[in-house]
Amino acid sequence: MIRKSAWLLSAALVAVPNAAFAQNNDAAVQPTQPSPTEQAGVTQQAQAAVQTGQEDQIIITAQGRRQVLQDVPIAVTAVGGDEMKNSGASDIRQLNQLAPSLLVSSTGTEANGSARIRGIGTVGDNPGLESSVSVFIDGVYRSRSGIGLNELGEIDRVEVLRGPQGTLFGRNSSAGLINIITKKPRFEPEIYGEATIGNYNLKRLSGGVTGGLSDTVAARLDAVWVKRDGFYDDPANHTTVNNRNRFFTRGQLLFQPDDQLTVRLIGDYSWRKERCCGAIYVDNSVNSNIGNLNEVANPLLQPGAVPARTNDSGNNIVNVLRDLGQNLNALHQGYTRTLSVTPGRDYTGTTKDYGVSGEVNYDFGAATLTSISAYRHYKADQGGDIDYSTVDILYRDPGGASRRFDTYTQELRLNGNAFNNHLDWLVGAYYANEDLVLHDNLKFGSQYGRFAMFSKSTMSPTR
């Protein structure tokens, strides 16, 4: 077991001339117009856009205040909630198709999913590494990109900020930032529901309700349930891998007694029990079809060839795997999506993610104070066949390889304008305290000893 604690305290002061740095930023889509309950901290240009109903004006909050996209001096791609629905995107992984500079992927576990912007990002399953592409949901920092792979529920918009961030957000992000803004409660009653079916027995149900509880209090409740078979076949264990089985719910309260004060309370809970992350072999026969990569392919994997003992300078690992029982024909399956898994090994992982946050906005007239307080708990456990073959070499049992994060954050911002709206200013402070507890149970399989002995005996001598 490894335990790690981290504390962070930062402060920033930013003053930006309003129009001097205006540039054309690309926006994939038009987000929804802000509701009457979202007016805290609106700049004069943004307020005018709302009042005049200019549909070509895109309002974002990439700089801690609501601004017209064209007035923001950073590279931003804004994606609206309706466009995410139309494309079928329900988490940040599927934003790839709407924000071309963004790539979200995972390797041995989804707990440490990797987000990259412009090809730059933190890669690997080390739970101690924070991503160079940060994820914020409703102003709350998510300490690992994989935490954002859960269902997101009803989204107002997503802002993908390219390039280094940190002055206006609590965490330094050297590659970029994903800022997710969910839909707030509305005072007008509304009920919605959606059902989706698809291949691999996909079933997805989502729904919610919002409305006013009084003249000053509104509430919202959203829920999502998803189930789908995996698209990788595991014939050794008569199952599929990379499936979906998850549940998400989020409840909100909005208190708005007057035009000066807005209080928003959010609580959410996510649960997943899925088998992830399988991998297939891609050999020379496949490479020749997708890129003529014969010169870099392993000659031991030529289609139909029976591997022979290599010379002292060659790689004999394939021979060792064959002699220990690996079916080499399975290595030529290519994209048939058939896995080589040791019988009895399991990729099942369980994830729980929940938290509460409170955002308070108070308009003093000349300035607006914003406070965001949050607590997050995240625990993910993941089993797997680490050697990705039918040979029993290394594995993790589900239920004993977990990582847990407990994160407390507090952000304070005070922003306003001066000199007849020619200067926007913002001062803020940020505090974070995170505890990380890691349990691992990487185990040697029943054939590890023979694999190690054979591999060593066939290695080339030291020259």
C-alpha positions in Angstrom: 0.0 0.0 0.0 1.3 3.5 -0.9 -0.2 6.6 0.6 0.5 10.1 -0.8 -0.7 13.5 0.3 -0.3 16.7 -1.7 -1.2 20.3 -0.8 -1.4 23.2 -3.2 -1.9 26.9 -2.6 -1.8 29.4 -5.5 -2.8 32.9 -6.1 -3.1 35.0 -9.2 -3.8 38.6 -10.3 -4.8 39.2 -13.9 -5.6 42.5 -15.7 -6.6 42.3 -19.3 -7.5 45.3 -21.6 -10.9 44.4 -22.9 -10.6 44.6 -26.7 -6.8 44.9 -27.2 -6.2 41.2 -27.4 -9.4 40.2 -29.3 -8.8 37.5 -31.9 -10.9 35.0 -33.9 -11.0 31.7 -32.1 -12.4 28.6 -33.7 -15.6 27.2 -32.3 -17.0 23.8 -33.3 -20.6 24.6 -32.5 -23.0 27.1 -30.9 -23.6 26.5 -27.2 -27.0 27.3 -25.7 -27.8 30.9 -24.7 -27.3 31.5 -21.0 -30.4 31.3 -18.8 -31.5 34.1 -16.5 -29.9 32.3 -13.6 -26.4 32.4 -15.1 -25.8 36.2 -15.2 -23.3 36.5 -12.4 -20.0 38.0 -13.6 -21.2 38.7 -17.2 -19.1 41.2 -19.1 -20.7 44.1 -20.9 -20.2 42.5 -24.3 -21.6 39.2 -23.2 -24.7 40.8 -21.6 -25.3 42.8 -24.8 -25.1 39.6 -26.8 -27.7 38.0 -24.6 -30.1 40.9 -24.6 -29.9 41.4 -28.4 -30.3 37.7 -29.1 -27.3 37.5 -31.4 -27.1 33.9 -32.3 -23.6 34.2 -33.7 -22.2 35.3 -30.4 -20.7 32.3 -28.4 -20.6 32.9 -24.6 -17.8 31.0 -22.7 -16.2 31.2 -19.2 -12.6 30.3 -20.1 -11.3 33.3 -18.2 -13.5 33.0 -15.1 -16.2 35.2 -16.3 -18.8 35.0 -19.1 -17.4 36.5 -22.3 -18.0 36.5 -26.0 -15.7 34.0 -27.5 -14.2 36.5 -30.0 -13.1 38.7 -27.1 -11.1 35.9 -25.4 -7.3 36.0 -26.2 -6.8 32.2 -26.0 -7.4 29.4 -28.4 -10.7 27.8 -27.4 -13.0 25.2 -29.1 -16.5 25.5 -27.6 -18.9 22.5 -28.0 -22.5 22.8 -27.1 -24.6 20.2 -25.3 -27.0 19.7 -28.3 -24.1 19.0 -30.6 -22.7 16.4 -28.1 -26.1 14.7 -28.2 -26.3 14.8 -31.9 -22.9 13.2 -32.2 -23.5 10.6 -29.5 -20.8 11.9 -27.3 -21.5 11.3 -23.6 -18.1 11.6 -22.0 -14.8 13.4 -22.7 -13.4 10.4 -24.6 -16.0 10.9 -27.4 -15.1 14.6 -27.7 -12.4 13.6 -30.1 -14.9 13.8 -33.0 -15.9 17.4 -32.1 -12.6 18.9 -31.0 -10.0 17.6 -33.5 -7.0 18.7 -31.4 -8.1 16.6 -28.4 -7.3 12.9 -28.0 -8.5 10.9 -24.9 -7.4 7.3 -24.5 -6.6 4.7 -21.9 -4.1 1.9 -21.7 -4.1 -0.8 -19.0 -6.8 0.8 -16.9 -9.4 3.6 -17.4 -8.6 5.0 -14.0 -5.7 6.9 -15.5 -7.1 7.8 -18.9 -4.8 10.1 -20.8 -5.9 13.3 -22.4 -3.7 15.0 -25.0 -4.1 18.3 -26.8 -2.1 19.0 -29.9 -0.4 15.7 -29.3 0.9 16.8 -25.9 -0.2 15.1 -22.6 0.8 12.8 -19.7 0.8 9.2 -20.7 1.0 6.2 -18.4 -0.9 4.4 -15.6 1.1 5.8 -12.7 -1.5 7.1 -10.3 0.9 9.7 -8.9 1.1 11.6 -12.2 -1.4 14.4 -12.7 -2.3 15.1 -16.3 -0.8 18.0 -18.2 -4.4 18.4 -19.6 -6.6 19.2 -16.6 -10.3 18.5 -16.4 -12.7 20.9 -14.6 -16.4 20.1 -14.2 -18.5 23.0 -13.0 -15.4 24.7 -11.7 -14.2 21.7 -9.7 -10.8 20.2 -10.5 -10.7 16.5 -11.3 -7.3 15.3 -10.2 -6.9 12.6 -13.0 -8.2 12.6 -16.5 -9.6 9.1 -16.1 -12.1 10.5 -13.6 -13.7 12.4 -16.4 -14.4 9.3 -18.4 -17.7 8.8 -16.5 -21.0 9.8 -17.9 -21.5 13.5 -17.8 -25.3 13.9 -17.8 -26.9 17.0 -19.2 -24.2 19.4 -20.5 -24.5 23.0 -21.3 -21.2 23.2 -23.1 -17.6 22.0 -23.1 -14.6 24.3 -23.6 -11.3 22.9 -24.8 -8.6 25.3 -24.1 -5.4 24.8 -26.1 -2.0 25.7 -24.7 -0.7 26.3 -21.2 -3.3 27.2 -18.6 -2.9 27.9 -14.9 -3.2 31.7 -14.3 -7.0 31.6 -14.3 -7.4 28.0 -13.1 -6.2 26.5 -9.9 -3.9 23.9 -11.5 -1.1 24.5 -13.9 -1.8 22.7 -17.1 1.1 22.8 -19.5 -0.8 21.3 -22.5 -4.4 22.5 -22.2 -7.6 22.2 -20.2 -11.1 20.7 -20.6 -13.7 22.9 -19.0 -17.1 21.2 -18.7 -20.2 23.2 -17.7 -23.3 21.2 -16.9 -26.9 22.5 -17.1 -28.2 24.4 -14.1 -31.6 24.1 -12.5 -34.3 26.1 -14.1 -37.3 27.7 -12.5 -39.5 26.7 -15.4 -40.7 23.0 -15.0 -39.1 20.6 -17.4 -39.0 16.8 -17.7 -36.9 15.0 -20.3 -36.1 11.4 -21.2 -34.1 9.5 -23.8 -33.6 5.9 -24.8 -30.9 4.5 -27.0 -30.3 1.0 -28.4 -27.5 -0.1 -30.6 -25.2 -3.0 -31.6 -23.4 -5.1 -29.1 -26.7 -5.0 -27.1 -26.3 -1.4 -26.3 -29.0 0.0 -24.0 -28.8 3.5 -22.6 -31.5 5.3 -20.6 -31.2 8.9 -19.4 -33.7 11.3 -17.9 -34.2 14.1 -15.5 -36.5 16.7 -14.1 -36.0 20.4 -13.1 -38.2 23.2 -11.8 -38.7 25.7 -9.1 -39.4 24.7 -5.5 -40.2 28.3 -4.6 -39.7 31.8 -6.0 -36.1 31.7 -5.0 -35.1 28.0 -5.1 -34.9 25.6 -8.1 -33.8 22.0 -8.3 -32.6 19.6 -10.9 -32.0 15.8 -10.9 -30.4 13.9 -13.8 -29.6 10.2 -14.2 -28.0 7.9 -16.8 -27.8 4.1 -17.0 -25.8 2.4 -19.7 -25.2 -1.3 -20.5 -23.4 -2.8 -23.5 -21.5 -6.0 -24.4 -17.8 -5.8 -25.0 -16.5 -5.7 -28.5 -13.5 -7.9 -27.7 -14.1 -11.7 -27.5 -12.4 -13.7 -24.7 -13.1 -17.3 -25.8 -10.9 -18.7 -23.0 -13.3 -17.3 -20.3 -16.5 -17.2 -22.4 -17.0 -13.5 -22.1 -16.4 -10.2 -23.8 -14.1 -7.3 -22.8 -14.4 -3.5 -23.1 -18.1 -3.6 -22.2 -20.2 -0.9 -20.6 -22.1 -1.2 -17.3 -22.5 2.1 -15.5 -24.8 4.4 -13.6 -24.7 8.1 -13.0 -26.8 10.6 -11.1 -26.5 14.3 -10.2 -28.7 16.5 -8.0 -28.6 20.3 -7.8 -30.1 23.1 -5.9 -30.1 26.7 -7.0 -30.8 29.5 -4.6 -31.3 33.0 -6.1 -33.0 35.4 -3.7 -32.2 38.5 -5.7 -30.0 39.7 -8.6 -26.9 39.9 -6.4 -26.6 36.5 -4.8 -26.6 33.1 -6.5 -25.8 29.8 -4.6 -25.5 26.5 -6.4 -25.1 23.2 -4.6 -24.2 20.0 -6.5 -24.0 16.4 -5.5 -23.2 13.5 -7.9 -22.5 9.8 -7.8 -21.1 7.5 -10.5 -20.7 3.7 -10.4 -19.1 1.4 -13.0 -18.4 -2.3 -13.2 -16.8 -3.0 -16.5 -14.2 -5.3 -18.0 -11.4 -3.1 -19.4 -8.8 -2.9 -21.1 -8.1 -5.7 -23.5 -5.6 -5.6 -26.3 -5.1 -7.7 -29.5 -1.9 -8.5 -31.4 -1.4 -6.7 -34.7 1.2 -8.6 -36.7 2.9 -8.3 -40.0 -0.1 -9.5 -42.0 -2.1 -6.6 -40.7 0.6 -4.0 -40.9 1.1 -4.8 -44.6 -2.5 -3.9 -45.2 -2.4 -0.6 -43.3 0.9 0.9 -44.0 3.5 -1.5 -45.6 5.4 -1.8 -42.4 7.1 -5.0 -43.3 10.5 -3.6 -42.5 9.6 -3.1 -38.8 7.5 -6.2 -38.3 8.8 -9.2 -36.3 9.9 -11.8 -38.9 8.8 -14.5 -36.5 5.2 -13.5 -37.1 5.1 -14.0 -40.8 1.7 -15.5 -41.8 1.9 -19.3 -41.9 5.5 -19.4 -40.8 6.6 -21.8 -38.0 9.1 -19.8 -35.8 12.5 -21.4 -35.6 15.2 -20.8 -33.1 16.8 -17.4 -33.9 20.5 -16.6 -33.9 22.2 -15.0 -31.0 21.2 -11.5 -32.0 17.5 -12.3 -32.5 14.4 -12.2 -30.3 13.2 -15.6 -29.2 10.3 -14.6 -27.0 7.7 -15.8 -29.5 9.3 -19.2 -29.4 9.1 -19.3 -25.7 5.4 -18.3 -25.7 4.7 -21.0 -28.3 6.5 -23.7 -26.3 4.5 -22.7 -23.2 1.2 -23.1 -25.0 0.4 -19.8 -26.8 -1.5 -20.5 -30.0 0.4 -18.5 -32.6 -2.5 -18.5 -34.9 -4.2 -16.2 -32.4 -1.4 -13.7 -33.1 -2.6 -13.4 -36.7 -6.2 -12.5 -35.9 -5.6 -8.9 -36.6 -8.8 -6.9 -36.3 -11.1 -9.8 -35.6 -11.0 -8.6 -32.0 -10.2 -12.0 -30.4 -8.2 -11.8 -27.2 -5.5 -14.2 -25.9 -6.4 -14.4 -22.2 -5.3 -17.0 -19.6 -8.3 -19.1 -18.5 -9.5 -17.8 -15.1 -8.1 -14.3 -15.5 -10.5 -11.4 -15.2 -10.5 -7.8 -16.5 -13.3 -6.7 -14.3 -13.0 -3.3 -12.6 -15.2 -1.4 -10.2 -15.2 2.4 -10.0 -17.0 4.7 -7.5 -16.8 8.4 -7.9 -18.8 10.9 -5.9 -18.6 14.4 -4.5 -20.3 17.6 -3.4 -19.6 21.2 -4.3 -21.0 24.6 -3.6 -20.6 27.7 -5.7 -21.5 31.2 -4.4 -21.6 34.3 -6.6 -22.2 37.7 -5.1 -22.4 40.9 -7.2 -21.1 44.0 -5.3 -21.8 46.2 -8.3 -18.2 47.1 -9.1 -17.0 43.6 -8.7 -18.2 40.0 -8.4 -17.0 37.5 -5.8 -17.0 33.8 -6.6 -16.3 31.0 -4.1 -16.2 27.3 -5.2 -15.8 24.7 -2.4 -15.7 21.0 -3.2 -14.9 17.5 -1.9 -14.3 14.5 -4.3 -13.9 10.8 -3.6 -12.8 8.4 -6.3 -11.9 4.7 -6.0 -11.1 2.4 -8.9 -10.2 -1.3 -8.7 -9.0 -3.1 -11.9 -8.0 -6.7 -12.6 -6.3 -7.9 -15.7 -4.2 -10.4 -17.6 -1.1 -8.3 -17.7 0.9 -10.5 -20.2 -2.0 -10.4 -22.7 -1.5 -14.0 -23.7 -2.9 -17.5 -22.8 0.4 -18.2 -21.0 0.0 -17.6 -17.3 2.8 -15.1 -16.5 1.5 -12.0 -14.8 -2.0 -10.9 -13.6 -4.0 -8.8 -11.2 -7.0 -10.1 -9.3 -10.0 -7.9 -9.2 -10.6 -6.6 -5.7 -7.1 -6.0 -4.6 -5.5 -3.5 -7.1 -7.1 -0.2 -6.3 -6.4 3.5 -6.2 -8.3 6.0 -4.1 -8.3 9.8 -4.2 -9.8 12.1 -1.7 -9.6 15.7 -2.8 -10.6 19.0 -1.1 -10.5 22.2 -3.1 -11.3 25.8 -2.4 -11.3 28.6 -5.0 -11.9 32.3 -4.5 -12.2 34.9 -7.3 -12.9 38.6 -7.4 -13.4 40.2 -10.8 -14.6 43.4 -12.2 -13.9 46.1 -14.7 -12.6 49.7 -14.6 -11.9 52.7 -16.7 -15.3 52.7 -18.4 -15.1 49.0 -19.2 -11.7 49.3 -20.9 -10.0 47.1 -18.3 -11.1 43.7 -17.0 -9.4 42.6 -13.8 -9.4 39.4 -11.7 -7.7 38.4 -8.5 -8.0 34.9 -7.0 -6.6 32.2 -4.7 -6.8 28.4 -4.9 -6.2 25.7 -2.3 -6.1 22.0 -2.8 -5.5 19.0 -0.5 -5.4 15.5 -1.9 -4.7 12.1 -0.4 -3.9 9.1 -2.6 -3.9 5.5 -1.4 -2.7 2.8 -3.8 -3.1 -0.9 -3.3 -1.6 -3.3 -5.8 -1.5 -7.1 -6.1 0.5 -7.8 -9.2 1.0 -11.6 -9.1 3.2 -14.2 -10.8 1.3 -16.8 -12.8 1.9 -20.5 -12.7 4.1 -20.4 -15.8 6.2 -17.3 -14.8 9.1 -19.4 -13.6 9.4 -21.4 -16.8 8.9 -18.3 -18.9 11.7 -16.4 -17.1 14.0 -19.4 -17.3 13.4 -20.1 -21.0 13.7 -16.4 -21.9 17.0 -16.1 -20.0 18.4 -19.3 -21.5 17.7 -18.1 -25.1 19.0 -14.6 -24.7 22.0 -13.6 -26.7 25.3 -13.5 -24.6 26.8 -10.3 -23.5 29.2 -8.9 -26.1 
